[in-house]
Each structure stands twice: as structure tokens, then as C-alpha cells.
């Protein structure tokens, strides 16, 4: 267990954090998308620099599923990192943890 356990936030802190959390979620999604596209462009075999989309028939299913799995992992890690960082920054600024 984490030695620095967060204490539950108050209802006003949770409400004040919502816009901040929404903006950080959008930023996290854009950042994750950029990271994935750059990674895919470097790692993808052949001439295709863009990742495959589910309805593009020129990609084999295996490549499509690998791309989707990598994209999901990157998105989850970036989103969790940004969400936690945003919550910690909010706590530092306000003295209240916005979650729980």
C-alpha cells in the first residue's frame, strides 16, 4: 500500500476538479495519439506510415490487432499518468484530493 494515501476529497473539490479533469483527458488523448502514430511510423513494416483502421482491407487481421493493442496500452498509460498528475497538481493548489 502507498505510504502517502490520499484522503477522500470534499464534494466541492470534486466539482471544481471536473473541468480540469475533462481538459486533461482531452490533452492525454491527443498526446497518446501523437505518441502512437510516431511509434507506428517507426515500427510498421512496409510503406504504410499510418496505423491500420478496422475497415481497411489491405491490412491483415494480425497487424490490425497488434496496432489496436499497442494503441490501447499507450492510451491507458498516458491517460493514467496525466490523470494522476492532474489530481496531484490540483491537490497541491487546493489542498484537497479530487477523487475517492
N, C-alpha and C positions, 0 to 999 in steps of 0.2 A: 504494500500500500504506500502511496505517496505521503511523505512526511509533511508536505505543505498542502493538506487537503483544503479545498475551497469551502467556505461556509456558504450555505444557501443564500441567494440574493433576495432582496426585497422585491415586491411587485412593481414599485416604481422603477427600480433599476432594470428589471426585465423589460418593461415597456420602453424605457429610454434606449435600451440596447437594440431593440428591433430594427430601426432604420440603419444603425451602424452594422448590424449583422447582415442585413439584406445587401447593403453595398459591398461588404467584404465578401459575401458569397458570389456576387457577380464578378468581382475582381478575381477571386480564386478560380472561377470557371474560365475566364479569359486567359489567365496565367497558365492554367493546366492545359488548355487548348494549344497555346503557343508552344509550351514545352513538348507536348505530344507530337505536334506537327514537325518541329525541328528534329526530334528524336527519330521519327518515322522517316523523314527525308534522308537522314544519315544511314539508317539501318535497313531500309527497304531494298529488296533485290530488284534489279531491272530499272526501267526508265520512269517508273511511277513514283514521283516525289510526294504526291498526296496520298493520305491513307484511304483504304477502300471503304466505300459506303455499302450498306447491306444490299442494295438493289443493283449494284454494278456487277454485271455477269462476267467481266473479263478477269476477275479475281477468283481464285479457288477458295472454297469454304474455309479451309485450314488457315489461309492467310487472313481472311476476314475475321475469324475468331481470335487469332493471335493479336491482331490490331485492336479488336474490341477489348480484350483482356488487358493489354498494356495500357490502353486509354483509360479503362476503369481504375486500374491501380494508381496511375498518375493523378487522375482526378481526385480519388479518395485521399491520397496522401497530401496533396496540395490543399484541398478543402479543409481537412482536419487541422493542418498546420496553420492555415490562415484563420480559421475559426478560433482555435485555441489562442493564437497570438492576439487576435482582436479582443477576446474575452479578458486576457491578461492586461492588455493596454487599457481597456475600459475599467478594470478593477484598479489599476494604478491611478487613473484620472479621477475616479469617483469614490474609491474606497469600498465599492460593492461588487461582488461577483454576480454576473448577469444570468447565471444558469441555475440549475437544480430546481 
